[in-house]
Amino acid sequence: MRKIRCDNLIKRTREVLSNNEGASLILVSILAVIVLTAVVVLRVTTSTFMASSNRQLNQDQAYELAASLGESIDILIERGDYNIQNETSGKEIYSSVTNDDKFTGLPDAKVVAKVTDIAGGKKLTVTANVGNAEYVYVKDYRV
């Protein structure tokens, strides 16, 4: 086995780094580190944005579901096609979940409309859940 002297290795390293080959080697190494760091940062940022956009999508879908049903029931009440005053407190007047095949493309979607008594009238509460997001639409009807 051949013994490598430390001072010889240092001299050779100094020679390589002092000429153009050494400078190129260092420059390429630095550029490789910068590119790899940029790729890792881009990957982490993309994953974070995708998770955030999925959460926002579920919140938007829950809002649309609750607001749409709430407005539809409100229109029926205002036109006189539905009398909310005859409903008993706590009664579900509408309920639907994803398994009903009414909500295509919505993950774990559920919407429930309830009527409750309040002082001087009734309150319509529509609760929509999509994924982990929830939105509640509330409207009071005074006598």
Secondary structure, 3 states (H helix, E strand, C coil): CCCCCHHHHHHHHHHHHHCHHHHHHHHHHHHHHHHHHHHHHHHHHHHHHHHHHHHHHHHHHHHHHHHHHHHHHHHHHHHCCCCHHHCCCCEEEEEEEHHHCCCCCCCCCEEEEEEEEECCEEEEEEEEEECCEEEEEEEEEEC
